Amino acid sequence: KKSMRERRPRTQLSKELRNCLETLATSPDTTVVITTDKPRDMMENICWGLPVLQAAEGCTVYRQPGDKVWKSLVEEDAESKEWMEGVEAVFSYFKERTPGSYIEKQEYQYRWCWDNVQLNFGAAQAREVLIHLWSGPLVNSEAEVVVGEKWITVRPHSCSRRDSLERLMKTELGEEELHKLDFVLCFAAVSHRDEDVFEWCQNLIEDHFPWDESASRTDESDSSSVVAATQTSPTAAASGEKHLVSPREELLTPRGPPPAVGLDEPPPDYSWVPTAQRERQERLDNADGSEAVVPQPVLSVADPDEREARYYGSCYTLSLGMKKTKAQHALPHPYHVQNLIRAMASRVSRPASTIVR
């Protein structure tokens, strides 16, 4: 039995989340990849039975759905492990002197984790670990140090998350198909060192669909994926001037349950006026003693042929729990990631005739 000081946290997926991932992975022309820094046995316990590509140990090894054999994603010139013995000695030294810490020895990298250690003491020990690594076994070595949240990893230089994920996608999809992707969604909780994976995902789309900035400004209201609303305020109505509402002000979630959508009909048009905006407008009009006039969004729908001609690939990158990030968006809690997966799966699970693209 493992003692309390060596006990590692266990992660499991809920049944609902597993069903959502399976729905997404089995939808046509869709590939789902799940990566982790944890050992491959932990990945097996989490993703068993899911039709997804599994990449464990910092995306250095992977396996296809249904396979039992793990394949390496490390280049041959990066397989030298001369530095591992010295790194193991340093990690073992601090493991004995840091109750609650533990070591994860993987095929191509070493990890010293202190997530079960008191914060101030663990941070001080982590600084000492870095000093010993840089002044000892990693001097003139082919390895690099990656510092994360309560863990330190030592790995070869060419084993970054971006390089490994790129090799994985080229191996499974092929380089030609990889550059034909029209939608990429990447959300991850990675160290600052590995945040270039977000830039790589964005470049996949931008290289294939060059973005015309002038067209995006002039034709923004014609896009099927971007809703532009022009509203007229009471003070500007008399002069004929139009007031453009900012996206933050316009996209407030309405109160109450959303309108029901039948199986044989598409979702309703996005034509509601935000409750907070309507109430604010009513207060302004009532203060003047005049009748409240609720402005209505002006929506325009592009011709299908014109919309297809201006179509650009979509890429969304989301970082989890980090305020300063290279990702386009940031989510504060894993709960929001689960909600996003549920929402995507609910749309995919509808009949093809009801899916709005």
N, C-alpha and C positions, 0 to 999 in steps of 0.2 A: 504494500500500500504506500501511496505517496503521502508524505507529511504535509502539514498545512503550508509550510514555507515553499514547497515545490508544486502546489496545486495550481493548475492552469485553468483559466476560464473556458467554459464550454459554450458553444453557440449552436443553436438549432433554429431551423426555419419553421414557422407555423404552417399548418396544413393549408390555410387560405393563401398564404404567400407562395407556397410551392405550386398550388394550382394556377396562380396567376403567371408565374414564371413558365410553367409548362404551356400555358395558352399562348404566351408571346413566342416561345421558342418553336412551337409547332405551326405558327402562322406562315403562310407562303413567303418566300424570299426574305426571310428574317433569320439572322444569326445572333444568338445571345452568348456572350462570353462573361464568365465570372472569374475574377482573379483575387488572390489573397497573398499576404506575406506568410501565412501560417503553413505548417507542414502539410504534405499531401494527404496524410491519414485524416486530418481534421477536415480537409476539403471533401474527402470521400464521405465522411459522416454527415456533412451539411448538404451536399448536392447529389446524394445517391438517388438514382432513378430519374434524374432530370435530364431532358434532351438538350443540354447546354455544353459548350466547350468549357472545360475546367482548367485553369492555370494556377498552380500553387507555387509556394516558396518564392514569392516575389516575381511570379510569371517567368520563372526559369525552366519549369517543366509543365507539360500540359497533357491532356488526354481527351479523346473524342467521346461523345456520348456512347455508352455501352461498352467501351474498351476498359481493360484492366491494366494495360501497359502504359506507363508514363513516358513521354518522349521529351528529349532535351531541346531547349531553345537557346542554348549557349553556344557561341561560336567556338571552334576548336582552339583558337589562340587564347581563349579566356578560361580554359579548363585547368590551368596551372593552379595548384592548391598549396604551394610552398608556404604561403602566409598563414594557413589555417592553424598550424600547430602553435605558433606564437599567439594568435588571437584566442585560441582555446585556453591557453595558460592564463592570459589576462582575464578573460571572462570567468574562468573557474575561481581565480583568486578573489574577485569581487563578489562572486556568488556566495562564497563562504562568509564574507564579511558584510553582506547585505541581506538580512533575513526577509524572505518573501520574494526575492528575485529568482529567476530561472533562466536556463540556456536552451535555445532551440538550435540544434546542429542539423543543418540541411545539406543537401548535396553540393550546392554551390555558394552557400552563404552561411554566416553565423549570426545569431541574434541573441542579445542579452536584454531581457525584459524585466522591468521593475514596476509593473502596474499594480502589484500587491504591496508596495512599499509606501511608507509615509512620505508625503510629497517633498518636504524640505530635505529630509535625509536622502531620499532617492535621487533628487536633483544634484545634491552635493557629490554623491557617489558616481553619478553619471559623468560629471565633469572630470573626476579623477580617472574614470575609465578612458575617456577621450585623450587625456594627457598621456596615459600609459600606452595607448595604441599608437598615437602619432610619434611618440619618441622611441617606440620599441619595434614591434613586428611589422609595422606598416611603413617604415622608412625605406624609400626606394622600392616599394612593392607594387604589384599590379592590381591592388585592391583599393577600394574607397570606403569611406565611412558615411553612413546615412543615419541621421538622427531624426527620430520621430517622437511621437507622444508617448513617453515612458518606455522607449525601447531604442536600442542602438544596433544597427546592422552593419556588417562588413561583408563586401561582395566584390567581384571583379568589376572593372570600369565599364565593360561592355554589357553589363547585366542590368541596365536601368529598365524601369517599367516601360518606357517608350520603345526602346530598341527591342525588347523581348516581345511586346505586344505587336509591334510591326512585323516581326518575323513570324509570329503566330498567324496573323491575318493573311500574310502573303502565302504561307504554307497551306492554309485551309481554303482560302478564296481565290488565290492567284493574284498576281500583281495587276493584271488587266481588269479583272472584276473588282478589285479593291478600289480602283479609281473610277468605277462606275456607280458607286454607292450614292443614293439620293437622300438618305436620311441616316444620321449618326447621333446617338444619344449616349453620353458617357457621364456617369456620376461616380465619384470615388472619394475616399478619405485617404489621401496619400501624403507623404512628406513633401516639403518644399522642393527637395531635390528631384522628385518624380513628377512634379506638376507640369513638366513639358509634355506629358501625355495628352493634356488638354489641347495644347497647341498643335500637336500632331493630328488629332481628330479634326480640328477646324481646318487644317491645311488639306486634309483629304477632300473636303467639300469645296474649298475655295479654289484649289488647283483645277478641279474638273468643271466647276461652275463659277467662272470669274464674275465677281460682283460688280455691277455697273452702278456706281453711287448716284450718278445723275438720274438714272432710270428709277432707282429706288425712291428718290425724293419726289419726282414728278408723278409716278404711277403708284404711289403707296396705297391710295384708296382703291385701286383696282385689284390688289392682291387678294387671293382667296384665303391666305393664312394670316393676313394683317388687316384688322378692322380699324379704319380711320373714321372718326366721328367729328363733324363740324357742328358746333352749337352756337346759337344766337342768344346773347344775354339781353335782358329787357332794356338796359341802357344803350346797347349797341343796335337794338332793333330799329329805333327811330332814325338813326343815322345810316342804317344799312350796313354797318360794319359787322364782321363775324369774329367771334371769339373762339379760338382753338383751345380745347380743354386738354390739359396734359394727360399722358397715359396713366400716371399715378392717381389722378383725380377721377379719370373716366372708368378705370377698371376695378372699381370697388365692388366687392361681392354683395349681391342683393340679399336682403333679409328674407327668411322663410324658405320653404323647400323649393327646389328647382322644378320647373314644369315637367310633367311626365312625357316621355317619348315612347311612342308605340313601336312595335317591332317592324311594322311596314311603312314607317315614315321617318324621314331624317330629323335631326334635332331642330328645334325652332330657331328662327333667325335671332341674331344677337341685336335685339331692338329695344331692350329695356333701359330705363333711365335709373341710374344708381339711387338708392333710397336716400343716402346722405346728401347727395347733390340735390335731389328733389326737395327734401326738407329745408335745406339751406336756401334754395330759391324761394320757397314759400315764405320763409321768415323775412327775406328781403322785400318781397312784394307786399306782404301784409303790413310791414312797417311803413310803407309808402301809402297804404290805404287803397291800393289798386288790386285788381284781380290777378291771382297767380297764374302765370302761364308757364307750363312745363315744357321746356325745349325738347325736341325729339332729335335723336341722332340721324344724320343724313348718311345713309349707306349706299354704296354703289357696288354693283357686281360686274366683274369684267366678263367680256365674251370668252367662252371656253377656248377658242383658238388663240386669242390674244394672250390669255392667261398661260396657256401651255408654252407659247413662244417665249414668254418672259420668265419661265419657271427656273428657280434656282434651288439647288440642294439645301437641305436644312441640317444644321448641326447645333446641338445643345450640349454644353458641358456644365456640370454642376459639381461643386465641391461641398463636402459635408463637414460642418463644424469649424471652418476656417474663415476668418474675416478678410485676410489678405490672401488672395488667390489669383491664379492665372485663368481660372474657369470663368465662363460668362456669368454664371449665377452661383449663389451659395445657399445651402439649406442648413438650418441650425440643428436639426435632430433627425435620426434615422426614421422616425415616424413619418416625416414628410416624404422620404424616399419610398416607403411602403405604400403610402397613399398614391404616389405617382404611378407605381407599378400596378396597383389595383385599377386606377383609372384607365391606363393603357390597355390592360387585359379586358376590361369591360367593353371597351370600344372594339377591340379585335374580335371578341367572342360573338359580336352581332353578325347577322347574315350579311353577305357581301353586298347585297343591294341596298343596305341601309347605312353602309359606311361612307362617310363624307370625306373625300380626299382633297 
